[in-house]
Structure formats: structure tokens, C-alpha cells
Amino acid sequence: MSSWDDRYWTSRDGLNLHYRDYAGRSDRPPVICLHGLTRNARDFESLAGRLAGDWRVIAPDFRGRSLSDYDPMPTRYMPPTYAADVLQLIDELAIAEAVFVGTSLGGLTTMVVAAFAPQRIAGAVLNDVGPELSAEGLERIGSYVGKPIVFRDWDDAAGRLSAKYRDVHPQYDGEQWLRYAKRVARETERGVEFDYDMAVAVPFKSMDPATAAATDAWPLLRALAGRPVLILRGEHSDLLSPAVAERMRDAVPDAELVTVKDVGHAPDFEEPESIDAVDRLLQRVLDR
């Protein structure tokens, strides 16, 4: 695994926010990796380790996750806030444009960035997310987000997470589930716990499903037009349907849609299909 530097920036509302900075070439745009709702920068260890050196990789922890401060106002745990934080970060780093890799919530945040500042996006990967999300997937997320669990130790965490989520990554072995546990949880004085502010559930659970369904988010996706775009979908995803993924491909000219076999929500960038697809996307960025 490549090394990284732990760095911080301060949000406009005063929060101390963390990102991992993996060194890479300065003659190409960096890769900005944005994680999902309950996840953090560690989700991209494999991807960043593979790209680092050839590409600079920046993996922020959204506010309320891992080494970033928790927000005292949970209603701000929303994609526009995360997008503003990320834009502030790349402004401070004098990054003109970047390749955005967004998983789930990170993909929604990428689309918001595209709507507000399309010139900052050199290319984008939307990992198992789109402008329409299935009710089944949202209900599943709502069933666990914001509910604290204390595991006895790492073995207990790996075993229980495997039992609960083996349908998402059916090919994982015991070592991979232990790595998974260490990505999503941290050691505390009580044991092993999830590494995010349980209050991130507040805006999610206060969302009116009818209002959400009526909101047209397709213009956010279309803001990516004219740039290399990769749409990844887990074959067994319950959040991004095949039909919506196909419509996404049609909505963004030259977007590539790749379905990752035998994976649910969401691919982890260790699958051969994911690796090859990201490499193609990055080559398209270089060929612009």
C-alpha cells in the first residue's frame, strides 16, 4: 500500500476537516475520491495505492466521518455542504480541475460539484449511484444508518459484518472482511465502533420520500456532459437499477456504463472490471 500524508483544512463554518494526500505527478489532474454515507477515506486505500505515483490522489473524510470534525448542526450533513467543502479544499490547493471518483453519496456530491462548477471536473466516476435511487435501497440504508453498534474486537466486527453484508461482496474471504471492518470502524475504549457521527442519519431520515421522488436530479447528471464519465453499477445493487443506469448512459454523451458482476452496493475498486474501467476513464482524461 502506498503511503500518504494526513492533511487538514478548515471549512468556512469552522470545522477541521481531514484528507489523505497520496503523492503523484503534477502534470495531470489529481484524483479526488469521495466516499459514501457512513464511510470514510479508507474506502479508497486500494484504488489510491494502485494510482499513487502516476496520479496524485486526494481522499477527504466528509465532515462527521473519521478524522474530520463532527458538525454540531446535523442538518448540514447534505451533498451541497460536502460539495462546498470539497470545492474549498481544491481552491486552497490551487487545483484547477480534478478527476472525481464518487461512491454513492460521493457520487451525488460529484454531481452537485458539476452543477455549480463544471469547469473543475476533468472526468468523473459515479460508483453505483445516480439521479434516481430505488426505494428498496434507501429503505435498507435507513434500516442501519445512525444506529450505533459496539463490537467486542476486530474479529467480532469482521464476523458480524460478513454475516450481514455477504450478499454485497460474496467473494470476500475472512481476511477481506477484516480489512472491510477496519475501513468502516475504529477502536474505542468500549470496543470497536463505526467511524462516523450517528447524526448523519438526521437529514436522511427526515427526508420525505414523496418529495425526494419528485425532485428532478437529472440536470445534475447532465452537468457532466462533455467530460469523460464512467458509470459503475454492482450487478446486484439495490440502489441503482439497471434501467436508471442505462438512462444515465444515454443522458451523458460518451459515458461508459460498466456492470460489475456478483457485487451489490457498491463495487470497491478491487474487482477486475472496476480496475480496467477506471484505467480507461483516466486514459480518456489524458487523451482529451
LOZADREN-786841 format. One record per residue (C-alpha): residue number from 1; y, x, z. Coordinates in nm, 2 decimals, always signed. Example, Ala and Ser with C-alpha at 12.3 -4.5 7.8 and 13.67 -1.06 7.14 Angstrom:
BEGIN
{resi: 1 | yy: -0.45 | xx: +1.23 | zz: +0.78}
{resi: 2 | yy: -0.11 | xx: +1.37 | zz: +0.71}
This chain:
BEGIN
{resi: 1 | yy: +0.00 | xx: +0.00 | zz: +0.00}
{resi: 2 | yy: +0.34 | xx: +0.13 | zz: -0.09}
{resi: 3 | yy: +0.59 | xx: +0.20 | zz: +0.18}
{resi: 4 | yy: +0.92 | xx: +0.01 | zz: +0.22}
{resi: 5 | yy: +1.24 | xx: +0.02 | zz: +0.42}
{resi: 6 | yy: +1.32 | xx: -0.26 | zz: +0.66}
{resi: 7 | yy: +1.68 | xx: -0.36 | zz: +0.60}
{resi: 8 | yy: +1.92 | xx: -0.64 | zz: +0.71}
{resi: 9 | yy: +2.22 | xx: -0.83 | zz: +0.60}
{resi: 10 | yy: +2.44 | xx: -1.08 | zz: +0.78}
{resi: 11 | yy: +2.47 | xx: -1.44 | zz: +0.65}
{resi: 12 | yy: +2.81 | xx: -1.60 | zz: +0.61}
{resi: 13 | yy: +2.73 | xx: -1.81 | zz: +0.92}
{resi: 14 | yy: +2.64 | xx: -1.50 | zz: +1.13}
{resi: 15 | yy: +2.26 | xx: -1.47 | zz: +1.12}
{resi: 16 | yy: +2.09 | xx: -1.14 | zz: +1.10}
{resi: 17 | yy: +1.85 | xx: -1.16 | zz: +0.80}
{resi: 18 | yy: +1.57 | xx: -0.92 | zz: +0.71}
{resi: 19 | yy: +1.43 | xx: -0.79 | zz: +0.39}
{resi: 20 | yy: +1.18 | xx: -0.53 | zz: +0.28}
{resi: 21 | yy: +1.31 | xx: -0.29 | zz: +0.02}
{resi: 22 | yy: +1.05 | xx: -0.11 | zz: -0.19}
{resi: 23 | yy: +1.19 | xx: +0.18 | zz: -0.40}
{resi: 24 | yy: +1.18 | xx: +0.17 | zz: -0.77}
{resi: 25 | yy: +1.35 | xx: +0.26 | zz: -1.09}
{resi: 26 | yy: +1.73 | xx: +0.19 | zz: -1.11}
{resi: 27 | yy: +1.74 | xx: +0.14 | zz: -1.49}
{resi: 28 | yy: +1.58 | xx: -0.20 | zz: -1.48}
{resi: 29 | yy: +1.65 | xx: -0.52 | zz: -1.28}
{resi: 30 | yy: +1.48 | xx: -0.53 | zz: -0.94}
{resi: 31 | yy: +1.22 | xx: -0.79 | zz: -0.85}
{resi: 32 | yy: +1.33 | xx: -1.04 | zz: -0.58}
{resi: 33 | yy: +1.03 | xx: -1.21 | zz: -0.41}
{resi: 34 | yy: +1.09 | xx: -1.54 | zz: -0.23}
{resi: 35 | yy: +0.82 | xx: -1.69 | zz: -0.01}
{resi: 36 | yy: +0.70 | xx: -2.04 | zz: +0.08}
{resi: 37 | yy: +0.80 | xx: -2.28 | zz: +0.36}
{resi: 38 | yy: +0.61 | xx: -2.13 | zz: +0.65}
{resi: 39 | yy: +0.56 | xx: -1.78 | zz: +0.51}
{resi: 40 | yy: +0.75 | xx: -1.45 | zz: +0.50}
{resi: 41 | yy: +0.80 | xx: -1.13 | zz: +0.31}
{resi: 42 | yy: +0.45 | xx: -1.01 | zz: +0.40}
{resi: 43 | yy: +0.31 | xx: -1.25 | zz: +0.14}
{resi: 44 | yy: +0.41 | xx: -1.01 | zz: -0.13}
{resi: 45 | yy: +0.26 | xx: -0.69 | zz: +0.01}
{resi: 46 | yy: +0.00 | xx: -0.67 | zz: -0.27}
{resi: 47 | yy: +0.24 | xx: -0.75 | zz: -0.55}
{resi: 48 | yy: +0.51 | xx: -0.52 | zz: -0.42}
{resi: 49 | yy: +0.26 | xx: -0.24 | zz: -0.36}
{resi: 50 | yy: +0.15 | xx: -0.27 | zz: -0.72}
{resi: 51 | yy: +0.50 | xx: -0.28 | zz: -0.88}
{resi: 52 | yy: +0.69 | xx: -0.04 | zz: -0.65}
{resi: 53 | yy: +0.79 | xx: +0.28 | zz: -0.81}
{resi: 54 | yy: +0.82 | xx: +0.12 | zz: -1.16}
{resi: 55 | yy: +1.02 | xx: -0.16 | zz: -1.02}
{resi: 56 | yy: +1.24 | xx: -0.19 | zz: -0.71}
{resi: 57 | yy: +1.10 | xx: -0.49 | zz: -0.51}
{resi: 58 | yy: +1.31 | xx: -0.68 | zz: -0.25}
{resi: 59 | yy: +1.13 | xx: -0.93 | zz: -0.03}
{resi: 60 | yy: +1.35 | xx: -1.12 | zz: +0.21}
{resi: 61 | yy: +1.25 | xx: -1.32 | zz: +0.51}
{resi: 62 | yy: +1.43 | xx: -1.65 | zz: +0.48}
{resi: 63 | yy: +1.63 | xx: -1.75 | zz: +0.79}
{resi: 64 | yy: +1.39 | xx: -1.88 | zz: +1.05}
{resi: 65 | yy: +1.10 | xx: -1.65 | zz: +0.94}
{resi: 66 | yy: +0.95 | xx: -1.33 | zz: +1.08}
{resi: 67 | yy: +1.22 | xx: -1.07 | zz: +1.14}
{resi: 68 | yy: +1.52 | xx: -1.29 | zz: +1.04}
{resi: 69 | yy: +1.72 | xx: -1.49 | zz: +1.29}
{resi: 70 | yy: +1.63 | xx: -1.85 | zz: +1.36}
{resi: 71 | yy: +1.90 | xx: -2.09 | zz: +1.27}
{resi: 72 | yy: +2.05 | xx: -2.29 | zz: +1.56}
{resi: 73 | yy: +2.11 | xx: -2.58 | zz: +1.32}
{resi: 74 | yy: +1.77 | xx: -2.67 | zz: +1.17}
{resi: 75 | yy: +1.93 | xx: -2.90 | zz: +0.91}
{resi: 76 | yy: +2.04 | xx: -2.58 | zz: +0.73}
{resi: 77 | yy: +1.67 | xx: -2.50 | zz: +0.65}
{resi: 78 | yy: +1.71 | xx: -2.61 | zz: +0.29}
{resi: 79 | yy: +1.69 | xx: -2.45 | zz: -0.05}
{resi: 80 | yy: +2.07 | xx: -2.44 | zz: -0.11}
{resi: 81 | yy: +2.11 | xx: -2.24 | zz: +0.21}
{resi: 82 | yy: +1.84 | xx: -2.00 | zz: +0.12}
{resi: 83 | yy: +1.99 | xx: -1.96 | zz: -0.23}
{resi: 84 | yy: +2.33 | xx: -1.88 | zz: -0.08}
{resi: 85 | yy: +2.17 | xx: -1.62 | zz: +0.15}
{resi: 86 | yy: +1.99 | xx: -1.45 | zz: -0.14}
{resi: 87 | yy: +2.30 | xx: -1.45 | zz: -0.37}
{resi: 88 | yy: +2.50 | xx: -1.30 | zz: -0.08}
{resi: 89 | yy: +2.23 | xx: -1.03 | zz: -0.05}
{resi: 90 | yy: +2.23 | xx: -0.93 | zz: -0.41}
{resi: 91 | yy: +2.61 | xx: -0.93 | zz: -0.41}
{resi: 92 | yy: +2.61 | xx: -0.69 | zz: -0.13}
{resi: 93 | yy: +2.35 | xx: -0.47 | zz: -0.30}
{resi: 94 | yy: +2.56 | xx: -0.48 | zz: -0.63}
{resi: 95 | yy: +2.26 | xx: -0.63 | zz: -0.82}
{resi: 96 | yy: +2.39 | xx: -0.79 | zz: -1.14}
{resi: 97 | yy: +2.06 | xx: -0.96 | zz: -1.22}
{resi: 98 | yy: +1.71 | xx: -0.97 | zz: -1.09}
{resi: 99 | yy: +1.36 | xx: -1.10 | zz: -1.17}
{resi: 100 | yy: +1.29 | xx: -1.38 | zz: -0.93}
{resi: 101 | yy: +0.94 | xx: -1.44 | zz: -0.81}
{resi: 102 | yy: +0.92 | xx: -1.76 | zz: -0.61}
{resi: 103 | yy: +0.62 | xx: -1.92 | zz: -0.44}
{resi: 104 | yy: +0.65 | xx: -2.29 | zz: -0.35}
{resi: 105 | yy: +0.98 | xx: -2.31 | zz: -0.15}
{resi: 106 | yy: +1.07 | xx: -1.98 | zz: -0.30}
{resi: 107 | yy: +1.04 | xx: -2.12 | zz: -0.65}
{resi: 108 | yy: +1.26 | xx: -2.42 | zz: -0.56}
{resi: 109 | yy: +1.52 | xx: -2.17 | zz: -0.43}
{resi: 110 | yy: +1.49 | xx: -1.98 | zz: -0.75}
{resi: 111 | yy: +1.57 | xx: -2.29 | zz: -0.95}
{resi: 112 | yy: +1.88 | xx: -2.35 | zz: -0.72}
{resi: 113 | yy: +1.99 | xx: -2.00 | zz: -0.79}
{resi: 114 | yy: +1.95 | xx: -2.06 | zz: -1.16}
{resi: 115 | yy: +2.17 | xx: -2.38 | zz: -1.14}
{resi: 116 | yy: +2.45 | xx: -2.20 | zz: -0.95}
{resi: 117 | yy: +2.43 | xx: -1.85 | zz: -1.10}
{resi: 118 | yy: +2.21 | xx: -1.84 | zz: -1.41}
{resi: 119 | yy: +2.35 | xx: -1.50 | zz: -1.51}
{resi: 120 | yy: +2.19 | xx: -1.34 | zz: -1.21}
{resi: 121 | yy: +1.84 | xx: -1.42 | zz: -1.33}
{resi: 122 | yy: +1.67 | xx: -1.18 | zz: -1.57}
{resi: 123 | yy: +1.34 | xx: -1.36 | zz: -1.55}
{resi: 124 | yy: +1.15 | xx: -1.59 | zz: -1.32}
{resi: 125 | yy: +0.81 | xx: -1.67 | zz: -1.19}
{resi: 126 | yy: +0.76 | xx: -2.01 | zz: -1.04}
{resi: 127 | yy: +0.44 | xx: -2.00 | zz: -0.84}
{resi: 128 | yy: +0.28 | xx: -2.34 | zz: -0.80}
{resi: 129 | yy: +0.59 | xx: -2.54 | zz: -0.77}
{resi: 130 | yy: +0.82 | xx: -2.74 | zz: -1.00}
{resi: 131 | yy: +1.09 | xx: -3.01 | zz: -1.01}
{resi: 132 | yy: +0.83 | xx: -3.28 | zz: -0.92}
{resi: 133 | yy: +0.59 | xx: -3.24 | zz: -0.64}
{resi: 134 | yy: +0.29 | xx: -3.46 | zz: -0.57}
{resi: 135 | yy: +0.28 | xx: -3.69 | zz: -0.27}
{resi: 136 | yy: -0.06 | xx: -3.56 | zz: -0.17}
{resi: 137 | yy: +0.06 | xx: -3.20 | zz: -0.14}
{resi: 138 | yy: +0.37 | xx: -3.30 | zz: +0.05}
{resi: 139 | yy: +0.17 | xx: -3.50 | zz: +0.29}
{resi: 140 | yy: -0.07 | xx: -3.21 | zz: +0.35}
{resi: 141 | yy: +0.22 | xx: -2.98 | zz: +0.43}
{resi: 142 | yy: +0.38 | xx: -3.24 | zz: +0.66}
{resi: 143 | yy: +0.05 | xx: -3.26 | zz: +0.85}
{resi: 144 | yy: +0.08 | xx: -2.90 | zz: +0.98}
{resi: 145 | yy: +0.44 | xx: -2.77 | zz: +0.94}
{resi: 146 | yy: +0.62 | xx: -2.74 | zz: +1.27}
{resi: 147 | yy: +0.30 | xx: -2.77 | zz: +1.48}
{resi: 148 | yy: +0.25 | xx: -2.45 | zz: +1.69}
{resi: 149 | yy: -0.09 | xx: -2.31 | zz: +1.74}
{resi: 150 | yy: -0.19 | xx: -2.02 | zz: +1.97}
{resi: 151 | yy: -0.50 | xx: -1.82 | zz: +1.86}
{resi: 152 | yy: -0.68 | xx: -1.61 | zz: +2.11}
{resi: 153 | yy: -0.68 | xx: -1.30 | zz: +1.89}
{resi: 154 | yy: -0.68 | xx: -1.19 | zz: +1.52}
{resi: 155 | yy: -1.05 | xx: -1.27 | zz: +1.48}
{resi: 156 | yy: -0.99 | xx: -1.62 | zz: +1.61}
{resi: 157 | yy: -0.70 | xx: -1.67 | zz: +1.38}
{resi: 158 | yy: -0.89 | xx: -1.55 | zz: +1.08}
{resi: 159 | yy: -1.19 | xx: -1.77 | zz: +1.15}
{resi: 160 | yy: -0.99 | xx: -2.08 | zz: +1.22}
{resi: 161 | yy: -0.76 | xx: -2.03 | zz: +0.92}
{resi: 162 | yy: -1.06 | xx: -1.97 | zz: +0.70}
{resi: 163 | yy: -1.22 | xx: -2.29 | zz: +0.82}
{resi: 164 | yy: -0.91 | xx: -2.49 | zz: +0.74}
{resi: 165 | yy: -0.80 | xx: -2.33 | zz: +0.42}
{resi: 166 | yy: -1.11 | xx: -2.21 | zz: +0.25}
{resi: 167 | yy: -1.06 | xx: -2.46 | zz: -0.03}
{resi: 168 | yy: -0.73 | xx: -2.28 | zz: -0.12}
{resi: 169 | yy: -0.90 | xx: -1.94 | zz: -0.15}
{resi: 170 | yy: -1.27 | xx: -2.00 | zz: -0.18}
{resi: 171 | yy: -1.33 | xx: -1.64 | zz: -0.29}
{resi: 172 | yy: -1.18 | xx: -1.48 | zz: +0.02}
{resi: 173 | yy: -1.42 | xx: -1.28 | zz: +0.24}
{resi: 174 | yy: -1.38 | xx: -1.21 | zz: +0.61}
{resi: 175 | yy: -1.15 | xx: -0.91 | zz: +0.56}
{resi: 176 | yy: -0.93 | xx: -1.10 | zz: +0.32}
{resi: 177 | yy: -0.90 | xx: -1.38 | zz: +0.58}
{resi: 178 | yy: -0.80 | xx: -1.13 | zz: +0.84}
{resi: 179 | yy: -0.53 | xx: -1.00 | zz: +0.60}
{resi: 180 | yy: -0.42 | xx: -1.36 | zz: +0.54}
{resi: 181 | yy: -0.39 | xx: -1.42 | zz: +0.92}
{resi: 182 | yy: -0.18 | xx: -1.10 | zz: +0.96}
{resi: 183 | yy: +0.06 | xx: -1.22 | zz: +0.68}
{resi: 184 | yy: +0.12 | xx: -1.56 | zz: +0.84}
{resi: 185 | yy: +0.11 | xx: -1.49 | zz: +1.21}
{resi: 186 | yy: +0.23 | xx: -1.24 | zz: +1.47}
{resi: 187 | yy: +0.11 | xx: -1.12 | zz: +1.81}
{resi: 188 | yy: +0.30 | xx: -1.25 | zz: +2.11}
{resi: 189 | yy: +0.25 | xx: -1.24 | zz: +2.49}
{resi: 190 | yy: +0.05 | xx: -1.56 | zz: +2.46}
{resi: 191 | yy: -0.18 | xx: -1.45 | zz: +2.18}
{resi: 192 | yy: -0.14 | xx: -1.48 | zz: +1.80}
{resi: 193 | yy: +0.11 | xx: -1.74 | zz: +1.67}
{resi: 194 | yy: +0.26 | xx: -1.85 | zz: +1.34}
{resi: 195 | yy: +0.55 | xx: -1.63 | zz: +1.24}
{resi: 196 | yy: +0.82 | xx: -1.89 | zz: +1.18}
{resi: 197 | yy: +1.06 | xx: -2.13 | zz: +1.36}
{resi: 198 | yy: +0.88 | xx: -2.46 | zz: +1.41}
{resi: 199 | yy: +1.22 | xx: -2.62 | zz: +1.35}
{resi: 200 | yy: +1.19 | xx: -2.56 | zz: +0.97}
{resi: 201 | yy: +1.00 | xx: -2.89 | zz: +0.98}
{resi: 202 | yy: +1.31 | xx: -3.09 | zz: +1.08}
{resi: 203 | yy: +1.46 | xx: -3.13 | zz: +0.73}
{resi: 204 | yy: +1.12 | xx: -3.16 | zz: +0.57}
{resi: 205 | yy: +1.01 | xx: -3.44 | zz: +0.80}
{resi: 206 | yy: +1.34 | xx: -3.62 | zz: +0.78}
{resi: 207 | yy: +1.32 | xx: -3.64 | zz: +0.40}
{resi: 208 | yy: +1.30 | xx: -3.99 | zz: +0.27}
{resi: 209 | yy: +1.01 | xx: -3.99 | zz: +0.02}
{resi: 210 | yy: +1.17 | xx: -4.26 | zz: -0.20}
{resi: 211 | yy: +1.50 | xx: -4.07 | zz: -0.22}
{resi: 212 | yy: +1.32 | xx: -3.75 | zz: -0.29}
{resi: 213 | yy: +1.12 | xx: -3.91 | zz: -0.57}
{resi: 214 | yy: +1.43 | xx: -4.05 | zz: -0.72}
{resi: 215 | yy: +1.61 | xx: -3.71 | zz: -0.72}
{resi: 216 | yy: +1.61 | xx: -3.56 | zz: -1.07}
{resi: 217 | yy: +1.55 | xx: -3.18 | zz: -1.02}
{resi: 218 | yy: +1.47 | xx: -3.12 | zz: -1.38}
{resi: 219 | yy: +1.82 | xx: -2.98 | zz: -1.46}
{resi: 220 | yy: +1.75 | xx: -2.71 | zz: -1.20}
{resi: 221 | yy: +1.44 | xx: -2.60 | zz: -1.40}
{resi: 222 | yy: +1.63 | xx: -2.62 | zz: -1.73}
{resi: 223 | yy: +1.89 | xx: -2.38 | zz: -1.60}
{resi: 224 | yy: +1.62 | xx: -2.11 | zz: -1.65}
{resi: 225 | yy: +1.63 | xx: -2.17 | zz: -2.03}
{resi: 226 | yy: +1.69 | xx: -1.86 | zz: -2.23}
{resi: 227 | yy: +1.52 | xx: -1.63 | zz: -1.99}
{resi: 228 | yy: +1.15 | xx: -1.52 | zz: -1.96}
{resi: 229 | yy: +0.98 | xx: -1.77 | zz: -1.74}
{resi: 230 | yy: +0.62 | xx: -1.77 | zz: -1.61}
{resi: 231 | yy: +0.48 | xx: -2.09 | zz: -1.45}
{resi: 232 | yy: +0.17 | xx: -2.02 | zz: -1.24}
{resi: 233 | yy: -0.05 | xx: -2.30 | zz: -1.12}
{resi: 234 | yy: -0.35 | xx: -2.30 | zz: -0.90}
{resi: 235 | yy: -0.64 | xx: -2.48 | zz: -1.07}
{resi: 236 | yy: -0.69 | xx: -2.70 | zz: -0.76}
{resi: 237 | yy: -0.33 | xx: -2.72 | zz: -0.65}
{resi: 238 | yy: -0.24 | xx: -3.05 | zz: -0.48}
{resi: 239 | yy: +0.13 | xx: -2.98 | zz: -0.50}
{resi: 240 | yy: +0.19 | xx: -2.91 | zz: -0.87}
{resi: 241 | yy: +0.00 | xx: -3.15 | zz: -1.10}
{resi: 242 | yy: -0.13 | xx: -3.03 | zz: -1.45}
{resi: 243 | yy: +0.09 | xx: -3.29 | zz: -1.61}
{resi: 244 | yy: +0.41 | xx: -3.17 | zz: -1.44}
{resi: 245 | yy: +0.32 | xx: -2.81 | zz: -1.52}
{resi: 246 | yy: +0.28 | xx: -2.90 | zz: -1.89}
{resi: 247 | yy: +0.61 | xx: -3.08 | zz: -1.89}
{resi: 248 | yy: +0.77 | xx: -2.77 | zz: -1.73}
{resi: 249 | yy: +0.64 | xx: -2.55 | zz: -2.01}
{resi: 250 | yy: +0.79 | xx: -2.79 | zz: -2.26}
{resi: 251 | yy: +1.12 | xx: -2.81 | zz: -2.08}
{resi: 252 | yy: +1.19 | xx: -2.44 | zz: -2.08}
{resi: 253 | yy: +1.16 | xx: -2.28 | zz: -2.43}
{resi: 254 | yy: +0.92 | xx: -1.99 | zz: -2.44}
{resi: 255 | yy: +0.79 | xx: -2.04 | zz: -2.09}
{resi: 256 | yy: +0.43 | xx: -1.93 | zz: -2.03}
{resi: 257 | yy: +0.20 | xx: -2.15 | zz: -1.83}
{resi: 258 | yy: -0.10 | xx: -1.99 | zz: -1.66}
{resi: 259 | yy: -0.36 | xx: -2.17 | zz: -1.46}
{resi: 260 | yy: -0.53 | xx: -1.95 | zz: -1.20}
{resi: 261 | yy: -0.90 | xx: -2.05 | zz: -1.17}
{resi: 262 | yy: -1.06 | xx: -2.15 | zz: -0.85}
{resi: 263 | yy: -0.74 | xx: -2.14 | zz: -0.64}
{resi: 264 | yy: -0.54 | xx: -2.41 | zz: -0.46}
{resi: 265 | yy: -0.18 | xx: -2.39 | zz: -0.35}
{resi: 266 | yy: -0.09 | xx: -2.12 | zz: -0.41}
{resi: 267 | yy: -0.20 | xx: -1.81 | zz: -0.60}
{resi: 268 | yy: -0.15 | xx: -1.49 | zz: -0.41}
{resi: 269 | yy: -0.08 | xx: -1.25 | zz: -0.70}
{resi: 270 | yy: -0.42 | xx: -1.07 | zz: -0.64}
{resi: 271 | yy: -0.61 | xx: -1.28 | zz: -0.90}
{resi: 272 | yy: -0.66 | xx: -1.11 | zz: -1.24}
{resi: 273 | yy: -0.49 | xx: -1.39 | zz: -1.42}
{resi: 274 | yy: -0.18 | xx: -1.37 | zz: -1.19}
{resi: 275 | yy: -0.16 | xx: -0.99 | zz: -1.23}
{resi: 276 | yy: -0.18 | xx: -1.00 | zz: -1.61}
{resi: 277 | yy: +0.07 | xx: -1.28 | zz: -1.63}
{resi: 278 | yy: +0.32 | xx: -1.11 | zz: -1.41}
{resi: 279 | yy: +0.29 | xx: -0.79 | zz: -1.62}
{resi: 280 | yy: +0.35 | xx: -0.99 | zz: -1.94}
{resi: 281 | yy: +0.66 | xx: -1.15 | zz: -1.78}
{resi: 282 | yy: +0.80 | xx: -0.82 | zz: -1.68}
{resi: 283 | yy: +0.74 | xx: -0.67 | zz: -2.02}
{resi: 284 | yy: +0.93 | xx: -0.97 | zz: -2.17}
{resi: 285 | yy: +1.22 | xx: -0.89 | zz: -1.94}
{resi: 286 | yy: +1.22 | xx: -0.53 | zz: -2.06}
{resi: 287 | yy: +1.20 | xx: -0.65 | zz: -2.43}
{resi: 288 | yy: +1.50 | xx: -0.88 | zz: -2.41}
